[in-house]
Amino acid sequence: MGIVTLVSGGFDSTLMSLMAKEEGVTLFPLFVDYGQLAAAKEWHACKHLHERHNLPTVTRMDVSGFGKSIPSGLTDSKLRINEDAFLPGRNLLLVLAGAAHAYKVQADRVALGLLDPADHLFPDQTKQFVAACENMIEIAMGKLITILTPLIEFSKNDVLAMARARGLRNTYSCHAGGDTPCGKCVACIEIANAEERR
């Protein structure tokens, strides 16, 4: 029926869209603005990357009031970009947004770009979280919408290698939302650490 890929303009999520295209799956990319500092840069990267790689047009969902009400280093420049990075309920919100969009477009799957749980920092980055979300969505919507994590067995280093093998470049992954990577946020550090292991 189709798959909603939750995309943010970074390596992980754009790779999911490319992989879905390679499998010949009907694709519905969704960008969620949850009030993150990097929303404008992420959205620009999303649109540009999906156009360049001949992927379907990205739908934008605005729930930015969430980040304005629940501050974290991802949504409030007064907080520390790294130490205060945890935004309670972020991945739950993303999955719910993706599932609601899937219901609307009659897709039966949602793809979330979680990586190897051994490297997870937050409680909403595990297989247990995904299984619980799937069960909750089926109860709430009366329909099974499978939550896929196609990158869950891979490290950031693996993802970078797979992305580059597909010619993926000019992504945006910095949580600070500036023109150049801040080098301090979780996303920047993950990429820098992966580059060192190459």
C-alpha positions as CSV (number, residue, x, y, z in Angstrom):
1,M,0.0,0.0,0.0
2,G,2.8,2.5,0.8
3,I,5.2,3.8,3.4
4,V,5.5,7.1,5.2
5,T,9.1,8.0,5.7
6,L,9.8,10.5,8.5
7,V,12.4,12.7,7.0
8,S,14.5,15.6,8.4
9,G,17.0,16.4,5.6
10,G,19.8,14.3,7.3
11,F,21.7,11.2,6.2
12,D,19.5,8.7,8.1
13,S,16.1,9.7,7.0
14,T,17.0,10.5,3.4
15,L,18.7,7.2,3.1
16,M,15.3,5.6,4.2
17,S,13.5,7.3,1.3
18,L,16.2,6.2,-1.1
19,M,16.0,2.6,0.1
20,A,12.2,2.6,-0.2
21,K,12.5,3.9,-3.7
22,E,14.9,1.1,-4.6
23,E,12.4,-1.4,-3.3
24,G,9.7,0.1,-5.6
25,V,7.5,1.0,-2.6
26,T,4.9,3.8,-3.0
27,L,6.5,6.6,-0.9
28,F,5.0,9.4,1.2
29,P,7.8,11.4,2.8
30,L,6.7,13.5,5.8
31,F,8.6,16.3,7.5
32,V,7.5,17.3,10.9
33,D,8.2,20.7,12.3
34,Y,7.9,20.2,16.0
35,G,9.5,23.6,16.9
36,Q,13.1,22.5,16.5
37,L,15.8,25.2,16.1
38,A,16.9,23.6,12.8
39,A,13.4,23.4,11.2
40,A,14.1,25.9,8.4
41,K,17.5,24.3,7.4
42,E,16.1,20.8,7.7
43,W,13.1,21.6,5.6
44,H,15.2,23.2,2.9
45,A,17.5,20.2,2.8
46,C,14.5,17.8,2.7
47,K,13.0,19.5,-0.3
48,H,16.3,19.8,-2.2
49,L,17.4,16.2,-1.6
50,H,14.1,14.7,-2.6
51,E,14.0,16.8,-5.7
52,R,17.6,15.9,-6.6
53,H,17.1,12.1,-6.1
54,N,13.7,12.1,-7.9
55,L,11.8,11.2,-4.8
56,P,8.2,12.2,-4.1
57,T,7.4,15.7,-2.9
58,V,7.8,16.0,0.9
59,T,4.7,16.9,2.9
60,R,5.3,19.3,5.8
61,M,3.3,19.0,9.0
62,D,3.5,21.9,11.5
63,V,3.2,21.0,15.1
64,S,5.8,23.6,16.2
65,G,3.8,24.5,19.3
66,F,5.0,21.3,20.9
67,G,8.7,22.5,20.9
68,K,7.6,25.9,22.1
69,S,5.8,24.5,25.1
70,I,8.3,21.7,25.9
71,P,11.7,23.3,25.9
72,S,14.9,21.4,25.3
73,G,18.3,22.1,23.7
74,L,16.7,21.2,20.4
75,T,14.0,23.8,20.6
76,D,15.3,26.6,22.9
77,S,18.5,28.5,22.1
78,K,18.8,29.5,25.8
79,L,19.4,25.8,26.8
80,R,22.5,23.7,26.1
81,I,22.4,22.1,22.7
82,N,24.0,18.9,23.9
83,E,23.4,18.4,27.6
84,D,19.7,19.5,27.4
85,A,19.1,17.7,24.1
86,F,16.4,15.3,25.3
87,L,12.9,16.4,24.2
88,P,10.4,14.3,26.1
89,G,8.0,12.6,23.7
90,R,9.7,13.7,20.4
91,N,9.9,10.3,18.8
92,L,6.4,9.4,20.1
93,L,5.1,12.6,18.4
94,L,6.9,11.8,15.2
95,V,5.6,8.3,15.1
96,L,2.0,9.5,15.8
97,A,2.3,12.2,13.1
98,G,3.6,9.6,10.7
99,A,0.8,7.1,11.5
100,A,-1.9,9.7,11.2
101,H,-0.5,10.8,7.8
102,A,-0.3,7.1,6.8
103,Y,-4.0,6.7,7.8
104,K,-4.9,9.7,5.6
105,V,-3.0,8.5,2.5
106,Q,-3.8,4.9,3.0
107,A,-0.3,3.8,3.6
108,D,0.3,0.8,5.9
109,R,3.8,1.5,7.2
110,V,5.8,4.3,8.8
111,A,9.6,4.4,8.7
112,L,11.6,6.0,11.6
113,G,15.4,6.5,11.3
114,L,16.6,4.9,14.5
115,L,20.1,3.4,14.5
116,D,21.7,0.6,16.4
117,P,20.1,0.6,19.9
118,A,23.5,-0.1,21.5
119,D,24.4,3.5,20.7
120,H,21.1,5.0,21.9
121,L,21.1,8.0,24.3
122,F,17.4,8.3,25.0
123,P,14.6,5.9,26.0
124,D,12.6,6.5,22.8
125,Q,15.3,5.0,20.6
126,T,14.8,1.3,21.2
127,K,13.0,-1.7,19.7
128,Q,10.7,-1.9,22.8
129,F,9.6,1.7,22.2
130,V,8.8,0.9,18.6
131,A,6.8,-2.2,19.5
132,A,4.8,-0.2,22.1
133,C,4.1,2.6,19.6
134,E,2.8,0.1,17.0
135,N,0.4,-1.5,19.6
136,M,-0.8,2.0,20.8
137,I,-1.5,3.2,17.2
138,E,-3.5,0.0,16.4
139,I,-5.6,0.6,19.4
140,A,-6.0,4.3,18.8
141,M,-6.7,4.1,15.0
142,G,-8.3,0.7,14.7
143,K,-5.8,-0.2,12.0
144,L,-2.4,-1.9,12.1
145,I,0.2,0.5,10.8
146,T,3.6,-1.1,11.0
147,I,6.5,1.0,12.4
148,L,9.7,0.2,10.5
149,T,13.2,0.9,11.6
150,P,15.2,-0.1,8.5
151,L,18.5,1.2,9.9
152,I,18.2,-0.3,13.4
153,E,20.9,-2.8,12.8
154,F,23.4,-0.2,11.6
155,S,25.8,2.2,13.2
156,K,26.2,5.8,12.0
157,N,29.4,4.8,10.3
158,D,27.4,2.2,8.3
159,V,24.7,4.7,7.4
160,L,27.3,7.2,6.1
161,A,28.9,4.6,3.9
162,M,25.5,3.5,2.5
163,A,24.4,7.1,1.9
164,R,27.6,8.0,0.2
165,A,27.4,4.9,-2.0
166,R,24.1,6.3,-3.3
167,G,25.6,9.8,-4.0
168,L,23.9,11.4,-1.0
169,R,25.4,14.7,-0.1
170,N,24.4,18.2,1.1
171,T,22.3,16.8,3.9
172,Y,21.6,18.8,7.1
173,S,22.0,17.3,10.5
174,C,22.9,20.0,13.0
175,H,20.4,20.6,15.8
176,A,21.6,24.2,16.2
177,G,20.1,25.3,12.9
178,G,23.0,27.5,11.8
179,D,24.6,27.8,8.4
180,T,27.6,25.6,9.4
181,P,27.6,22.6,11.8
182,C,28.0,23.6,15.4
183,G,30.1,20.6,16.3
184,K,28.6,20.4,19.7
185,C,25.1,18.9,19.3
186,V,24.4,15.2,19.4
187,A,24.0,14.9,15.7
188,C,27.3,16.7,14.9
189,I,29.2,14.6,17.4
190,E,27.7,11.3,16.0
191,I,28.8,12.2,12.5
192,A,32.3,13.3,13.7
193,N,32.7,10.1,15.6
194,A,31.6,8.0,12.7
195,E,34.0,9.9,10.4
196,E,36.9,9.1,12.8
197,R,36.2,5.4,12.6
198,R,36.4,5.3,8.8
